[in-house]
């Protein structure tokens, strides 16, 4: 199933996505109509995730009943990040050709001559990004005044349904609640300055609404094999990027196992794939201008659309 968080009549509501996003079933309202009772376990996406199998069974009953009085048109809501307050966001680098393409541009050498550090091939490295700076589908992204090189990044992400420490890779898939699209907006001019210091990323990735998730979470059972997904990006309707999740060098199971080493992961954490090859302007030399609309599409996960403002 597809689960979203929206703003409806001034309130944050969880919803079941119907008709590919044309309509939405407001879950708390539907439950009240069906049972006469309110359901705190459906109030937020985090509560739904934490609720486990009992909540999943409740959702399945609501899908069957779907009282029409609880169904609203998408035009009546404002899309929020499906998980408005993630427990954590870790962004991994699982597509090696993305790094080869980017370094090829930066170093002015052919991509096949780029040598990546061995550690990148051995481990699914990541950085922790600002979990408090998230937004959703159809939001306008206001670019920071300190940057003039605007870039998108075509990624998707797993959302954890269960946490744990030292999770074996063989058990890791069972910890995944679902998947969503991720656009890691990047201030490229600022990023190049930060990389040169050797201290890691800072304001190039940390500005208002720089992390976009959405348009909804698709539960893992509906996605099936996450390593056979087509990933495309369009700017103002023109396709500029195309790739496949089959090119991931590190799987989400690898990411979960690595990130959980000697530390606890929590339900509601978001683990992002990193950028698919060709999936950003840095790789092919086309950056964003104020007013541009970026659409990221991942097969089975929907289309995530945002407009970039000055």
N, C-alpha and C positions, 0 to 999 in steps of 0.2 A: 504494500500500500504506500501511498504518497501522503506525507504529513507536512503541514505548513504552520507557520505562525503569522498571523495577520492582525492588523488593527481594524476593528469594525465598531462603528459608532463610538469612537474614542477610547475603546478598551482593547487590550491585547488578548487575542483568542487563538486557541489551537484549532486546526481544521484538517479535515480529510479532503484531499484534492479529488475532484470529479471531472470527467470530460476533459482531461489533459489541461486542467487549470482554468477552464471556462467557468466552472462553478465550484463551490466549496461547502462542505458540511461542517457547520460550527459544532464542535464536539460537546462542549458543555451544555449548549442549548439542546442538542439532539438527545443527550443523556437525560436531561430534565424532562423533556417531552415523553421519552420512552418509559421512565421509571418514576417520575415525580420527585426525584432526588437530585441534588447537586453532586458533582464528582470532583473533589479536589485533585484526584489523580490524573485528571484530564486538563487541569488549569494551565499548565505550562508544558513545553516540550521536555524540559528536564524531568518533570514529574512523570510524564509518559515513559521516558527512558528508564527512570528509576523503578517504575512499577512492574517491569518485567512481564512474565507470562500472564498474570491476572489482568493487567491492563490491556495486553494484547487481545485477550479473549473478549474483553469489553468492547474494544474497537471493532472486532470482527462482528459482534452482534449489532453494533450501530451501523456498520456497513450494510447489513442485511435489511435493517429497518429503515434507515435514512429518511426520517420524517421530513416531508417537504417544507414544513415551516422553519426548519433549521438550515435550509439550503439558501445560499446567497450567491449572486453573480460576482465574478472577480472584479468587475467594475465598481463594486460597492465597498471594496476593502483596499487597504494599503499593505503591500507585502513587506514583512519584516524578515530579518534573518530567521530561518526556521529554528535556529537555536540562538535566541537573542543574547544569552549570557553563557557562552561556552565555559566549561570548567577549565579548559586550556586549549591553546592552538599551537600545534607544532607543525612547521612547514619543512618537509623533507626534500632531498634532491635525489629522486629515483630515476630520472631520465638522463642518461649520460650524454646523449647527443645534444640535448639542450645546452649543456655546459660547453661542449665542443663548439657548437655554433656561436655561442655568445663570446667565447674566448677568441674564436677566429676573427670576429668583428673587431674586438678590442685590440688584439695583437696584430691584425692585418696579415694573417697567415691562413693557408687553407685549413679547413676543419679537420681533415684527415692527418694533419701534422700537429694537432693539439695533443699534448700529453697531459692527462689528468693525474693528479696524485693518486697513488695506489689505494690510499685510505678511502677515497670516494667510491671505489669499486668494491671494497671489502665491507664497508659499513654504511647503513642508511643514515647519513648525517642529517642534522636538522638545526633550525634555530627556533626559539620560542618567540612568537609574535604577540601583538597587543590584543588580548582576548576581549578587551573592553571597547575596542574600536571596530565594531562590526555593523554591517547594514545588509539590506536584502535586495531582492529583485526590483527593478524599476526605480531605484533610488538615484538621485543625482549626486555625483562625486565632486565635491568642491576641492580643486587642486590647491596645495599649499603655496603660499606666496614665495617661498624660498626656492622653488623648483620651476623649471620651464621645459623639462623633458618628461613627458607623460607617457607611461607605458602600462599595458595590461599584462596579465599572465594567465594562461589557460591551464587550469588545474582541476582536479576533483579531489574529494576527501572522504575518508571514512569517519563515522561518528561512533564512539565506543558506547556499547550498552552495558558493559561490565568492566570493572577495573581489575587491578591486581599487581603483584610484584613478581618479577622474574617469570613472566609468562612464556612458556615454550612456544616456538613458532608453530608447532603442530596444533596447539590449542587456540592460537590467536584468532583465527577466523570466527570462532564462536563468541568472541568478545565484541564483534562488530554489530551494531544496531542497524546501521544503514549508511547510505552514501549521498553526497550532495556535490554540487559544483562550487568551485572556489576561484575567485578572481583576486589575485594578490597584486593590487595596484602598486606600482613602483615609481618613485621619483629617481629616474636613472642618473641624472647629473649629480644629484646628492649621493646616490649609491656609489658611484665611481670614486667620489672623494672619500667616502667612508672606508671602502675596501682598501684604499691606499694606506690607511693608518694601521691596518692589521688588527683592529679592535672589533671587527664585526659590524653588522648592520644596525642602524639607529633610525634617524628621521627619514631615511629613504623609504622605510616601510611602516613608519609610525606616525600617521596623521589621521585626521577625522575620517571615519568610514573607509579606511584603506583596505579593510578585509571584508570582502563581500561573499556571503554564502547564500545558496538558494538554487532555484526558487523554492525548493522543498527538499525534504529528506525522503529518499526511496528506501524502504526497508530491504535488508540484505537478501531476504528470500525472493523478493521480486526482481532484484538486479541479476541474480544468478552469478555468472562468471564476470567479475569486475575487470578482467584482463583481456576483454574482447570488445572494448567500447571505442567507438569512433569519436574523436574530439575535434571540434572546429571552432574557429573564431571569425566573426564578421565585424567590419567597421562600416557603419552607415549602409549596411546591407551587402557589402562586398566581402567575399571570403578572402581572408588574409592568412589563415593558419589552418592546417589540417594534420592530425596525427592519430595515434592509437595507443590505448593503454597497454596493448601487447608489448610495447617497447620499454616498459618499466623494468629496470635492472634490479630494483629492490621491490618486493611485494609489500602489501600492507601487513601481512603476517611478520615479515622481517622487521618492519618498522615498530610494530607493537612489541616484539620480543626484545629489540634493541633498546627502545625507549624505557621499557619496564625494568631493565637491569638495575638492581639495587635502588629502585625508586618505585613509588606507587603511582599507577595510572588510575584515573577515576572515570566512572560513567559520565558521559557528556563531554569528554575530551574530543577534539577534532584533530585528526592526523591527515595532513595534506600531501598530495602526491609529488609536488614539485611540478615544474612547467614541462609540458609535452614538447618535443622538438618542433620547431617553427612557431611555438605558441606565445611569442611576445615580439614586440617591435624591435627590441635589441637584436634579435636574430636575423631579421630581414630588412631592417633599416627604415621601417615606417612607424613613426610615433603618433600619438594622439594629439588632436587640436581641440581647443575649447568648442563645445557643442557636438563633438563626435559621440555617436552611440555605439557601444561595444556590446556584442552578443556572443556569449560563450554557449556552445551546445555540446552536450555529451549524450550519446545515444542511450536511451532509457532513463536519463536523469533530467531531461528537459532543456530549457533555454534560460540562461541568466542574462538579463539585459540591464545596462546602466548607461547613463549619459555623463560625460565628463564636462565639468564647468571650469571656468577660469578662477 
